[in-house]
Amino acid sequence: MSTRDAVITGYIVILAAFLAYELVTLAHPKLPSLGDGIDTMVRSRAWRWALLIGWLWLGWHLFVRSTLH
Amino acid sequence: MLGRGAAIAAVVAGVGALSGFAWFVTGFRTFTWPARLTVFGTAVVVVWSAERIRRPEDGAPSGGGWSTGLGIWVLLIALLGAWELNSLFRGPRSVYPTLSSLADIALRRHPVRMVAFVGWLALGWDIARR
């Protein structure tokens, strides 16, 4: 396995852990889902705007900085 | 009230209009004013309209399980961030790809780019209405 493959496998494993834990929270309602975690964050106005600014940055990063051409 | 046929037609028209708009926005060249203005303009409209229909705030939950659960999310996000930063600072991208460089490969296809744009708008809508 090349280093590149190992790095990509790492991303896949971590993202699979996100998905697996989200499924665990669905089965155990006393545990917070990712959406519940976001709800907890946005109770603070500062965190809410930080999340929205992060989202805006993501849009710029994916759709303004990179291109089809 | 709309009839069933009219409701279906409205949904089809809405999906078609959104897809067409997303196709149009994601076709601009990098760092051009049309790209900047359409992406940021759409973001402003999404946040503004979602703010109008914000969900009422629930009471803050508590308990040991809840705090531990939040801690696991923080741990997973920190792990992803650390893995990303490791690639970012080690380079080159061909050996240590970042999530951005992997996304760039997928987003070279216009249909994928269009779907990703709609997904990005949905994410912003979901955050803004919370």
Backbone of each chain as ProteinMPNN parsed JSONL, in Angstrom:
{"seq_chain_A": "MSTRDAVITGYIVILAAFLAYELVTLAHPKLPSLGDGIDTMVRSRAWRWALLIGWLWLGWHLFVRSTLH", "coords_chain_A": {"N_chain_A": [[0.848, -1.198, 0.0], [0.603, 2.165, -0.935], [1.81, 5.383, 0.336], [-0.031, 7.361, -0.273], [-2.383, 5.846, -0.612], [-2.657, 4.93, 1.984], [-3.171, 7.292, 3.371], [-5.623, 8.056, 2.245], [-7.15, 5.866, 3.015], [-7.167, 6.323, 5.737], [-8.806, 8.637, 5.895], [-11.201, 7.476, 5.026], [-11.694, 5.591, 7.039], [-12.026, 7.259, 9.286], [-14.265, 8.789, 8.499], [-16.092, 6.728, 8.252], [-16.277, 6.052, 10.91], [-17.594, 8.31, 11.874], [-20.104, 7.915, 10.638], [-20.83, 5.435, 11.74], [-20.999, 6.06, 14.469], [-23.039, 7.923, 14.406], [-25.15, 6.24, 13.7], [-25.196, 4.673, 16.001], [-26.106, 6.574, 17.826], [-28.675, 6.922, 16.921], [-29.848, 4.564, 17.663], [-29.648, 4.76, 20.375], [-31.231, 6.954, 22.048], [-30.459, 8.571, 24.205], [-27.966, 9.406, 23.717], [-26.241, 12.059, 22.036], [-26.933, 12.947, 18.643], [-25.121, 13.937, 15.647], [-26.48, 16.151, 14.682], [-27.786, 16.952, 17.034], [-25.567, 17.757, 18.455], [-24.808, 19.954, 16.94], [-27.05, 21.529, 17.375], [-26.636, 22.069, 20.084], [-24.325, 23.597, 19.916], [-25.215, 25.889, 18.457], [-26.747, 27.248, 20.257], [-25.301, 29.19, 21.342], [-24.812, 32.414, 20.176], [-22.442, 33.301, 19.019], [-21.125, 30.919, 18.277], [-22.964, 29.985, 16.456], [-22.809, 31.833, 14.363], [-20.139, 31.45, 13.741], [-20.231, 28.856, 12.715], [-21.827, 29.325, 10.446], [-20.158, 31.047, 9.025], [-18.042, 29.33, 8.572], [-19.343, 27.547, 6.898], [-19.846, 29.217, 4.72], [-17.226, 29.746, 3.933], [-16.544, 27.16, 3.091], [-18.143, 26.925, 0.804], [-16.994, 28.902, -0.83], [-14.456, 27.82, -1.074], [-14.931, 25.395, -2.423], [-16.449, 26.093, -4.704], [-15.721, 28.544, -5.804], [-12.945, 28.887, -5.647], [-11.973, 26.477, -6.791], [-12.3, 24.936, -10.034], [-14.131, 23.987, -13.019], [-12.785, 24.329, -15.331]], "CA_chain_A": [[0.0, 0.0, 0.0], [1.393, 3.394, -1.009], [1.475, 6.381, 1.366], [-1.287, 8.006, -0.69], [-3.491, 4.932, -0.3], [-2.806, 4.887, 3.448], [-3.814, 8.551, 3.792], [-7.035, 7.992, 1.83], [-7.791, 4.878, 3.89], [-7.384, 7.004, 7.018], [-10.027, 9.459, 5.766], [-12.378, 6.59, 4.926], [-11.93, 4.997, 8.367], [-12.561, 8.293, 10.193], [-15.632, 9.127, 8.076], [-16.921, 5.562, 8.604], [-16.517, 6.152, 12.359], [-18.67, 9.313, 12.009], [-21.366, 7.287, 10.246], [-21.143, 4.382, 12.71], [-21.427, 6.665, 15.734], [-24.362, 8.513, 14.153], [-26.107, 5.131, 13.773], [-25.303, 4.308, 17.432], [-26.944, 7.574, 18.522], [-30.075, 6.69, 16.534], [-30.326, 3.419, 18.449], [-29.624, 5.141, 21.8], [-31.645, 8.366, 22.045], [-29.84, 9.377, 25.268], [-26.707, 9.937, 23.174], [-26.531, 13.11, 21.047], [-26.523, 12.771, 17.251], [-24.337, 15.095, 15.178], [-27.429, 17.279, 14.637], [-27.969, 17.424, 18.417], [-24.338, 18.473, 18.794], [-24.884, 21.269, 16.278], [-28.062, 22.29, 18.127], [-26.005, 22.538, 21.324], [-23.397, 24.677, 19.553], [-25.854, 27.118, 17.974], [-27.396, 27.992, 21.345], [-24.468, 30.39, 21.469], [-24.892, 33.212, 18.943], [-21.098, 33.357, 18.424], [-20.868, 29.639, 17.612], [-23.872, 29.878, 15.302], [-22.23, 32.613, 13.261], [-18.882, 30.784, 13.357], [-20.611, 27.735, 11.843], [-22.284, 29.866, 9.158], [-18.976, 31.575, 8.314], [-17.337, 28.127, 8.104], [-20.111, 27.032, 5.744], [-19.6, 30.15, 3.61], [-15.852, 29.473, 3.485], [-16.569, 25.888, 2.351], [-18.689, 27.214, -0.53], [-15.966, 29.628, -1.593], [-13.355, 26.881, -1.31], [-15.297, 24.365, -3.388], [-17.128, 26.538, -5.924], [-15.104, 29.754, -6.373], [-11.506, 28.647, -5.776], [-11.708, 25.401, -7.752], [-13.062, 25.183, -11.253], [-14.273, 22.927, -14.022], [-11.996, 24.611, -16.525]], "C_chain_A": [[0.883, 1.247, 0.0], [0.983, 4.344, 0.121], [0.149, 7.055, 1.035], [-2.499, 7.131, -0.333], [-3.745, 4.895, 1.211], [-3.522, 6.144, 3.949], [-5.304, 8.505, 3.458], [-7.796, 6.986, 2.696], [-8.086, 5.492, 5.261], [-8.641, 7.86, 6.988], [-11.272, 8.574, 5.775], [-12.717, 6.001, 6.299], [-12.556, 6.031, 9.308], [-13.997, 8.635, 9.813], [-16.592, 7.961, 8.354], [-17.235, 5.584, 10.096], [-17.606, 7.202, 12.637], [-20.025, 8.647, 11.757], [-21.793, 6.257, 11.28], [-21.659, 4.996, 14.013], [-22.798, 7.337, 15.578], [-25.432, 7.424, 14.252], [-26.3, 4.667, 15.221], [-26.231, 5.281, 18.154], [-28.419, 7.419, 18.146], [-30.677, 5.56, 17.357], [-30.405, 3.754, 19.941], [-29.953, 6.629, 21.917], [-31.043, 9.215, 23.163], [-28.492, 9.934, 24.835], [-27.027, 10.982, 22.104], [-26.067, 12.717, 19.646], [-25.671, 13.98, 16.854], [-25.226, 16.344, 15.114], [-27.687, 17.841, 16.025], [-26.749, 18.229, 18.873], [-24.341, 19.87, 18.186], [-25.918, 22.14, 16.983], [-27.473, 22.868, 19.409], [-25.078, 23.72, 21.018], [-24.129, 25.985, 19.248], [-26.701, 27.815, 19.035], [-26.602, 29.263, 21.635], [-24.484, 31.132, 20.138], [-23.532, 33.224, 18.235], [-20.789, 32.071, 17.662], [-21.743, 29.485, 16.372], [-23.277, 30.622, 14.11], [-20.889, 32.031, 12.811], [-19.172, 29.622, 12.411], [-21.032, 28.248, 10.463], [-21.114, 30.433, 8.344], [-18.136, 30.402, 7.777], [-18.012, 27.538, 6.869], [-19.866, 27.91, 4.506], [-18.19, 29.928, 3.03], [-15.809, 28.186, 2.649], [-17.095, 26.116, 0.929], [-17.687, 27.941, -1.403], [-14.859, 28.652, -2.017], [-13.691, 25.89, -2.432], [-15.769, 24.931, -4.723], [-16.588, 27.844, -6.512], [-13.621, 29.497, -6.624], [-11.177, 27.559, -6.796], [-12.644, 25.566, -8.946], [-13.177, 23.938, -12.113], [-13.216, 23.062, -15.1], [-10.497, 24.572, -16.243]], "O_chain_A": [[1.79, 1.378, 0.821], [-0.041, 4.148, 0.775], [-0.683, 7.295, 1.91], [-3.504, 7.621, 0.18], [-4.89, 4.837, 1.659], [-4.371, 6.072, 4.838], [-6.144, 8.867, 4.282], [-8.946, 7.223, 3.066], [-9.122, 5.216, 5.866], [-9.447, 7.828, 7.918], [-12.263, 8.877, 6.438], [-13.886, 5.923, 6.674], [-13.498, 5.723, 10.039], [-14.857, 8.76, 10.685], [-17.765, 8.18, 8.655], [-18.324, 5.185, 10.509], [-18.44, 7.014, 13.523], [-20.961, 8.79, 12.543], [-22.963, 6.197, 11.66], [-22.634, 4.515, 14.59], [-23.614, 7.321, 16.5], [-26.5, 7.653, 14.82], [-27.408, 4.315, 15.627], [-27.04, 4.876, 18.989], [-29.305, 7.738, 18.938], [-31.857, 5.588, 17.706], [-31.144, 3.108, 20.685], [-29.053, 7.468, 21.888], [-31.098, 10.443, 23.098], [-27.935, 10.816, 25.489], [-27.981, 10.812, 21.344], [-24.956, 12.219, 19.471], [-25.52, 14.925, 17.628], [-24.79, 17.446, 15.446], [-27.797, 19.055, 16.195], [-26.872, 19.234, 19.572], [-23.933, 20.841, 18.823], [-25.704, 23.338, 17.173], [-27.765, 24.004, 19.78], [-25.047, 24.708, 21.752], [-23.729, 27.053, 19.711], [-27.308, 28.851, 18.762], [-27.142, 30.265, 22.103], [-24.202, 30.545, 19.093], [-23.467, 33.164, 17.007], [-20.261, 32.109, 16.55], [-21.314, 28.923, 15.364], [-23.245, 30.105, 12.993], [-20.543, 32.111, 11.632], [-18.458, 29.419, 11.429], [-20.647, 27.682, 9.439], [-21.087, 30.311, 7.119], [-17.591, 30.471, 6.675], [-17.353, 27.095, 5.929], [-19.702, 27.406, 3.395], [-17.993, 29.923, 1.815], [-15.126, 28.127, 1.627], [-16.557, 25.566, -0.032], [-17.546, 27.629, -2.586], [-14.398, 28.663, -3.158], [-12.849, 25.584, -3.277], [-15.524, 24.328, -5.768], [-16.969, 28.212, -7.623], [-13.097, 29.844, -7.682], [-10.229, 27.69, -7.57], [-13.659, 26.258, -8.861], [-12.429, 22.974, -11.955], [-12.794, 22.079, -15.708], [-9.693, 24.79, -17.15]]}, "seq_chain_B": "MLGRGAAIAAVVAGVGALSGFAWFVTGFRTFTWPARLTVFGTAVVVVWSAERIRRPEDGAPSGGGWSTGLGIWVLLIALLGAWELNSLFRGPRSVYPTLSSLADIALRRHPVRMVAFVGWLALGWDIARR", "coords_chain_B": {"N_chain_B": [[-55.871, 25.168, -1.396], [-53.562, 23.047, -3.074], [-54.162, 20.729, -5.726], [-53.383, 17.181, -6.042], [-52.001, 16.641, -8.444], [-51.16, 19.206, -9.173], [-49.494, 19.79, -7.041], [-47.445, 17.904, -7.379], [-46.489, 18.774, -9.842], [-45.539, 21.273, -9.068], [-43.445, 20.57, -7.347], [-41.757, 19.194, -9.133], [-41.181, 21.268, -10.897], [-39.853, 23.0, -9.137], [-37.59, 21.474, -8.353], [-36.417, 21.191, -10.846], [-35.864, 23.882, -11.484], [-34.07, 24.564, -9.425], [-31.991, 22.749, -9.957], [-31.235, 23.588, -12.512], [-30.373, 26.189, -11.933], [-28.245, 25.59, -10.195], [-26.567, 24.214, -11.933], [-25.916, 26.273, -13.682], [-24.571, 28.112, -11.943], [-22.371, 26.618, -11.111], [-20.822, 26.473, -13.319], [-19.096, 28.532, -13.834], [-15.875, 30.125, -14.353], [-12.897, 29.788, -12.297], [-12.329, 32.036, -9.539], [-13.643, 34.229, -10.709], [-15.745, 37.157, -11.059], [-18.491, 36.565, -11.643], [-18.636, 33.951, -10.531], [-18.002, 34.43, -7.805], [-20.051, 36.272, -7.076], [-22.475, 34.883, -7.596], [-22.254, 32.603, -5.956], [-21.886, 33.706, -3.331], [-24.093, 35.421, -3.272], [-26.237, 33.618, -3.463], [-25.815, 32.258, -1.077], [-26.369, 34.257, 0.812], [-29.111, 34.675, 0.338], [-30.099, 32.151, 1.048], [-29.419, 31.957, 3.811], [-30.783, 34.191, 4.816], [-33.488, 33.581, 4.168], [-33.82, 31.169, 5.56], [-33.517, 32.036, 8.159], [-35.946, 33.242, 8.606], [-37.664, 31.228, 9.182], [-36.926, 29.964, 11.529], [-36.378, 27.226, 13.772], [-38.102, 26.65, 16.894], [-36.288, 26.97, 19.957], [-35.1, 24.112, 21.681], [-35.214, 22.809, 25.074], [-32.144, 22.739, 26.927], [-30.523, 19.669, 26.838], [-29.263, 17.313, 29.276], [-27.025, 15.37, 31.386], [-25.006, 12.459, 32.082], [-24.554, 10.676, 29.916], [-25.112, 12.28, 27.753], [-23.125, 14.318, 27.821], [-20.81, 12.759, 27.551], [-21.32, 11.679, 25.049], [-21.276, 13.993, 23.436], [-18.601, 14.557, 23.784], [-17.431, 12.438, 22.395], [-18.101, 13.123, 19.758], [-16.619, 15.49, 19.521], [-14.08, 14.43, 19.738], [-13.95, 12.802, 17.411], [-14.159, 14.77, 15.417], [-11.859, 16.239, 15.964], [-9.967, 14.299, 15.388], [-10.324, 13.937, 12.623], [-9.63, 16.515, 11.807], [-6.937, 16.577, 12.623], [-5.832, 14.603, 10.994], [-6.237, 15.725, 8.491], [-4.698, 18.083, 8.748], [-2.188, 16.979, 9.041], [-1.737, 15.965, 6.458], [-1.893, 18.357, 5.069], [0.342, 19.85, 5.888], [2.462, 18.198, 5.362], [2.64, 17.467, 2.608], [3.935, 16.39, -0.699], [0.759, 17.063, -2.431], [0.142, 14.953, -4.109], [1.058, 12.75, -2.808], [0.268, 13.06, -0.15], [-2.782, 13.525, 0.077], [-5.258, 16.06, 0.67], [-8.555, 16.611, 2.089], [-9.666, 18.583, 0.524], [-8.174, 18.429, -1.882], [-8.916, 15.917, -2.744], [-11.642, 16.32, -3.047], [-11.578, 18.191, -5.102], [-10.868, 16.637, -7.299], [-13.153, 15.057, -7.686], [-14.994, 17.09, -8.154], [-14.465, 18.031, -10.667], [-16.148, 17.062, -12.503], [-19.031, 18.149, -14.029], [-21.803, 17.413, -13.389], [-21.442, 16.248, -10.827], [-20.438, 18.392, -9.449], [-22.625, 20.124, -9.545], [-24.524, 18.716, -7.98], [-23.137, 18.698, -5.559], [-23.152, 21.416, -4.992], [-25.878, 21.905, -4.535], [-26.141, 20.306, -2.275], [-24.463, 21.7, -0.539], [-25.906, 24.09, -0.265], [-28.171, 23.069, 1.019], [-27.047, 22.264, 3.44], [-26.272, 24.735, 4.547], [-28.779, 25.93, 4.798], [-29.918, 24.232, 6.697], [-28.279, 24.7, 8.932], [-28.74, 27.443, 9.347], [-31.441, 27.572, 10.015], [-31.595, 26.533, 12.505]], "CA_chain_B": [[-55.054, 23.946, -1.396], [-53.216, 22.521, -4.386], [-54.506, 19.341, -5.99], [-52.209, 16.303, -6.044], [-51.263, 16.849, -9.696], [-50.509, 20.519, -9.132], [-48.398, 19.72, -6.057], [-46.335, 17.18, -8.014], [-45.927, 19.668, -10.872], [-44.791, 22.333, -8.383], [-42.192, 19.976, -6.86], [-40.908, 18.928, -10.306], [-40.706, 22.573, -11.388], [-38.885, 23.509, -8.163], [-36.348, 20.692, -8.466], [-35.83, 21.544, -12.146], [-35.32, 25.243, -11.407], [-32.895, 24.528, -8.552], [-30.929, 22.04, -10.676], [-30.776, 24.464, -13.593], [-29.611, 27.277, -11.326], [-26.99, 25.027, -9.686], [-25.744, 23.921, -13.117], [-25.455, 27.579, -14.167], [-23.616, 28.697, -10.987], [-21.151, 25.812, -11.002], [-20.125, 26.454, -14.607], [-18.216, 29.694, -13.997], [-14.434, 29.92, -14.162], [-12.408, 30.066, -10.947], [-11.984, 33.398, -9.108], [-14.258, 35.289, -11.516], [-16.814, 37.837, -10.336], [-19.756, 35.802, -11.681], [-18.579, 32.845, -9.561], [-18.083, 35.0, -6.441], [-21.353, 36.904, -6.816], [-23.581, 33.918, -7.551], [-22.111, 31.74, -4.773], [-22.159, 34.475, -2.11], [-25.472, 35.919, -3.347], [-27.13, 32.505, -3.119], [-25.63, 31.989, 0.356], [-27.091, 35.297, 1.566], [-30.544, 34.399, 0.207], [-30.402, 30.934, 1.822], [-29.375, 32.259, 5.252], [-31.863, 35.152, 5.102], [-34.799, 32.923, 4.126], [-33.892, 30.17, 6.64], [-33.683, 32.789, 9.417], [-37.36, 33.624, 8.746], [-38.456, 30.078, 9.654], [-36.096, 29.257, 12.519], [-37.078, 26.315, 14.673], [-38.029, 27.083, 18.291], [-35.173, 26.318, 20.669], [-35.459, 23.092, 22.683], [-34.484, 22.938, 26.331], [-30.815, 22.118, 26.85], [-30.477, 18.375, 27.492], [-28.095, 17.152, 30.15], [-26.829, 13.992, 31.816], [-23.67, 11.925, 31.814], [-24.493, 10.12, 28.556], [-25.123, 13.379, 26.785], [-21.795, 14.957, 27.814], [-19.854, 11.794, 26.981], [-21.634, 11.605, 23.614], [-20.725, 15.193, 22.787], [-17.142, 14.394, 23.812], [-17.035, 11.532, 21.301], [-18.156, 13.915, 18.518], [-15.462, 16.404, 19.512], [-12.905, 13.584, 19.476], [-13.96, 12.412, 15.997], [-13.876, 15.962, 14.604], [-10.438, 16.546, 16.181], [-9.198, 13.272, 14.672], [-10.39, 14.279, 11.197], [-8.835, 17.729, 11.646], [-5.51, 16.243, 12.754], [-5.446, 13.84, 9.786], [-6.213, 16.714, 7.401], [-3.544, 18.979, 8.95], [-0.996, 16.175, 8.766], [-1.541, 15.974, 5.001], [-1.715, 19.743, 4.61], [1.692, 20.352, 6.161], [3.51, 17.282, 4.903], [2.764, 17.56, 1.157], [3.097, 16.997, -1.741], [-0.629, 16.589, -2.486], [0.04, 13.682, -4.835], [1.363, 11.679, -1.844], [-0.538, 13.334, 1.043], [-3.95, 14.293, -0.349], [-6.169, 16.627, 1.67], [-9.955, 16.44, 1.678], [-9.905, 19.531, -0.568], [-7.617, 17.949, -3.148], [-9.75, 14.785, -3.167], [-12.911, 16.893, -3.527], [-11.327, 18.839, -6.399], [-10.877, 15.606, -8.354], [-14.559, 14.7, -7.941], [-15.766, 18.255, -8.61], [-14.156, 18.375, -12.063], [-17.303, 16.636, -13.312], [-20.073, 19.164, -13.801], [-22.966, 16.904, -12.634], [-21.057, 16.069, -9.414], [-20.31, 19.756, -8.92], [-23.98, 20.645, -9.378], [-25.13, 18.042, -6.822], [-22.417, 19.175, -4.372], [-23.612, 22.782, -4.728], [-27.204, 21.784, -3.912], [-25.89, 19.788, -0.923], [-23.898, 22.802, 0.263], [-27.017, 24.994, 0.06], [-29.032, 22.393, 2.004], [-26.329, 22.305, 4.716], [-26.388, 26.105, 5.057], [-30.189, 26.109, 5.182], [-30.136, 23.476, 7.932], [-27.603, 25.401, 10.043], [-29.341, 28.755, 9.574], [-32.791, 27.513, 10.608], [-31.508, 25.996, 13.871]], "C_chain_B": [[-54.788, 23.491, -2.829], [-53.739, 21.094, -4.512], [-53.224, 18.511, -6.046], [-51.343, 16.523, -7.278], [-50.496, 18.155, -9.676], [-49.333, 20.513, -8.162], [-47.188, 19.01, -6.662], [-45.662, 18.065, -9.059], [-45.074, 20.759, -10.226], [-43.444, 21.803, -7.89], [-41.232, 19.746, -8.031], [-40.331, 20.247, -10.843], [-39.637, 23.141, -10.456], [-37.543, 22.803, -8.267], [-35.637, 21.046, -9.771], [-35.166, 22.916, -12.101], [-34.047, 25.268, -10.562], [-31.714, 23.856, -9.262], [-30.347, 22.922, -11.777], [-29.913, 25.6, -13.054], [-28.248, 26.775, -10.838], [-26.034, 24.714, -10.842], [-25.105, 25.209, -13.637], [-24.345, 28.125, -13.253], [-22.292, 27.933, -10.981], [-20.381, 25.724, -12.315], [-19.149, 27.6, -14.801], [-16.748, 29.342, -13.757], [-14.018, 30.364, -12.757], [-12.053, 31.551, -10.742], [-12.528, 34.49, -10.019], [-15.376, 35.935, -10.696], [-18.152, 37.114, -10.459], [-19.773, 34.646, -10.679], [-18.749, 33.382, -8.147], [-19.505, 35.481, -6.139], [-22.486, 35.879, -6.728], [-23.479, 33.015, -6.319], [-22.466, 32.517, -3.504], [-23.589, 35.014, -2.1], [-26.458, 34.829, -2.96], [-27.031, 32.201, -1.625], [-26.416, 32.998, 1.194], [-28.595, 35.026, 1.52], [-30.939, 33.185, 1.056], [-30.446, 31.251, 3.32], [-30.534, 33.182, 5.633], [-33.214, 34.445, 5.146], [-34.926, 31.875, 5.243], [-34.098, 30.851, 7.994], [-35.156, 33.104, 9.678], [-38.186, 32.475, 9.334], [-37.657, 29.271, 10.666], [-36.949, 28.396, 13.431], [-37.037, 26.876, 16.094], [-36.944, 26.292, 19.02], [-35.701, 25.302, 21.669], [-34.741, 23.415, 23.986], [-33.151, 22.217, 26.23], [-30.827, 20.767, 27.541], [-29.236, 18.259, 28.368], [-27.977, 15.68, 30.517], [-25.473, 13.492, 31.377], [-23.513, 11.42, 30.394], [-24.391, 11.2, 27.513], [-23.734, 14.009, 26.676], [-20.749, 14.032, 27.194], [-20.052, 11.707, 25.471], [-21.094, 12.797, 22.854], [-19.205, 15.096, 22.715], [-16.656, 13.485, 22.681], [-17.08, 12.273, 19.963], [-16.949, 14.845, 18.414], [-14.187, 15.627, 19.169], [-12.821, 13.207, 17.992], [-13.605, 13.604, 15.099], [-12.399, 16.344, 14.739], [-9.551, 15.56, 15.418], [-9.17, 13.585, 13.172], [-9.536, 15.523, 10.921], [-7.343, 17.441, 11.701], [-5.008, 15.51, 11.506], [-5.301, 14.779, 8.585], [-4.967, 17.608, 7.527], [-2.234, 18.242, 8.692], [-0.695, 16.174, 7.265], [-1.205, 17.371, 4.502], [-0.269, 20.2, 4.761], [2.805, 19.427, 5.684], [3.743, 17.405, 3.397], [3.763, 16.568, 0.591], [1.71, 16.358, -1.803], [-0.763, 15.232, -3.183], [0.305, 12.495, -3.899], [0.479, 11.815, -0.604], [-1.762, 14.155, 0.644], [-4.733, 14.849, 0.839], [-7.6, 16.349, 1.209], [-10.267, 17.364, 0.511], [-9.399, 18.988, -1.895], [-8.402, 16.734, -3.66], [-11.086, 15.294, -3.713], [-12.722, 17.526, -4.894], [-11.383, 17.842, -7.546], [-12.328, 15.254, -8.718], [-15.31, 15.86, -8.59], [-15.374, 18.724, -10.01], [-15.291, 17.959, -12.996], [-18.477, 17.565, -12.99], [-21.301, 18.617, -13.056], [-22.66, 16.725, -11.14], [-20.992, 17.434, -8.731], [-21.693, 20.359, -8.635], [-24.641, 20.032, -8.132], [-24.469, 18.522, -5.526], [-22.88, 20.584, -3.997], [-24.978, 22.757, -4.034], [-27.043, 21.27, -2.473], [-25.343, 20.861, 0.002], [-25.003, 23.781, 0.666], [-27.912, 24.374, 1.14], [-28.382, 22.436, 3.391], [-26.467, 23.703, 5.352], [-27.8, 26.399, 5.54], [-30.444, 25.451, 6.538], [-29.48, 24.176, 9.127], [-28.35, 26.686, 10.38], [-30.713, 28.675, 10.227], [-32.776, 26.946, 12.025], [-31.54, 27.118, 14.888]], "O_chain_B": [[-55.671, 23.542, -3.685], [-53.758, 20.341, -3.538], [-52.121, 19.056, -6.091], [-50.117, 16.587, -7.187], [-49.341, 18.222, -10.098], [-48.306, 21.143, -8.413], [-46.05, 19.448, -6.487], [-44.436, 18.109, -9.157], [-44.025, 21.13, -10.753], [-42.426, 22.486, -7.995], [-40.045, 20.061, -7.94], [-39.154, 20.328, -11.194], [-38.638, 23.696, -10.914], [-36.491, 23.442, -8.27], [-34.414, 21.185, -9.804], [-34.059, 23.101, -12.607], [-33.064, 25.91, -10.932], [-30.581, 24.33, -9.18], [-29.131, 22.996, -11.954], [-28.874, 25.937, -13.622], [-27.227, 27.435, -11.034], [-24.827, 24.929, -10.729], [-23.925, 25.239, -13.985], [-23.297, 28.551, -13.739], [-21.223, 28.532, -10.86], [-19.4, 24.987, -12.414], [-18.446, 27.65, -15.81], [-16.43, 28.386, -13.05], [-14.676, 31.187, -12.12], [-11.55, 32.218, -11.646], [-11.942, 35.57, -10.1], [-15.891, 35.333, -9.754], [-18.892, 37.046, -9.478], [-20.798, 34.386, -10.048], [-19.547, 32.854, -7.373], [-20.085, 35.153, -5.104], [-23.363, 36.001, -5.872], [-24.496, 32.693, -5.704], [-23.258, 32.042, -2.69], [-24.228, 35.062, -1.049], [-27.406, 35.081, -2.216], [-28.04, 31.92, -0.979], [-27.056, 32.624, 2.177], [-29.278, 35.132, 2.539], [-31.986, 33.19, 1.704], [-31.386, 30.866, 4.015], [-31.186, 32.975, 6.656], [-34.004, 34.681, 6.06], [-36.004, 31.705, 5.811], [-34.772, 30.309, 8.87], [-35.573, 33.221, 10.83], [-39.254, 32.694, 9.906], [-37.703, 28.04, 10.664], [-38.063, 28.757, 13.811], [-36.053, 27.511, 16.475], [-36.713, 25.115, 18.741], [-36.636, 25.587, 22.417], [-33.786, 24.191, 24.007], [-33.034, 21.207, 25.536], [-31.117, 20.709, 28.736], [-28.279, 19.018, 28.214], [-28.735, 14.845, 30.023], [-24.867, 14.013, 30.441], [-22.506, 11.677, 29.735], [-23.68, 11.064, 26.518], [-23.225, 14.212, 25.574], [-19.908, 14.471, 26.409], [-19.087, 11.665, 24.709], [-20.527, 12.653, 21.771], [-18.593, 15.495, 21.724], [-15.607, 13.728, 22.085], [-16.202, 12.081, 19.122], [-16.338, 14.971, 17.353], [-13.336, 16.1, 18.415], [-11.751, 13.284, 17.389], [-12.846, 13.461, 14.14], [-11.76, 16.726, 13.759], [-8.515, 15.938, 14.871], [-8.12, 13.508, 12.534], [-8.81, 15.578, 9.928], [-6.571, 17.994, 10.918], [-3.903, 15.764, 11.026], [-4.379, 14.649, 7.78], [-4.272, 17.858, 6.542], [-1.28, 18.826, 8.178], [0.45, 16.359, 6.852], [-0.352, 17.551, 3.633], [0.279, 20.857, 3.876], [3.964, 19.834, 5.612], [4.888, 17.445, 2.946], [4.428, 15.916, 1.396], [1.503, 15.255, -1.296], [-1.672, 14.459, -2.88], [-0.155, 11.381, -4.151], [-0.003, 10.817, -0.068], [-1.777, 15.368, 0.853], [-4.855, 14.199, 1.877], [-7.825, 15.909, 0.081], [-11.028, 17.002, -0.387], [-10.09, 19.067, -2.91], [-8.537, 16.546, -4.869], [-11.6, 14.777, -4.705], [-13.595, 17.42, -5.755], [-11.878, 18.153, -8.63], [-12.683, 15.167, -9.894], [-16.155, 15.654, -9.461], [-15.907, 19.725, -10.489], [-15.387, 18.434, -14.128], [-18.856, 17.736, -11.831], [-21.804, 19.297, -12.162], [-23.504, 17.012, -10.291], [-21.431, 17.603, -7.593], [-21.897, 21.018, -7.615], [-25.243, 20.746, -7.33], [-25.146, 18.73, -4.519], [-22.986, 20.908, -2.814], [-25.208, 23.489, -3.071], [-27.725, 21.741, -1.563], [-25.708, 20.93, 1.176], [-25.035, 24.249, 1.804], [-28.356, 25.062, 2.059], [-29.068, 22.619, 4.397], [-26.743, 23.825, 6.546], [-27.989, 27.043, 6.572], [-31.096, 26.026, 7.41], [-30.063, 24.237, 10.209], [-28.572, 26.991, 11.552], [-31.118, 29.607, 10.923], [-33.817, 26.881, 12.678], [-31.478, 26.863, 16.09]]}, "name": "protein", "num_of_chains": 2, "seq": "MSTRDAVITGYIVILAAFLAYELVTLAHPKLPSLGDGIDTMVRSRAWRWALLIGWLWLGWHLFVRSTLHMLGRGAAIAAVVAGVGALSGFAWFVTGFRTFTWPARLTVFGTAVVVVWSAERIRRPEDGAPSGGGWSTGLGIWVLLIALLGAWELNSLFRGPRSVYPTLSSLADIALRRHPVRMVAFVGWLALGWDIARR"}
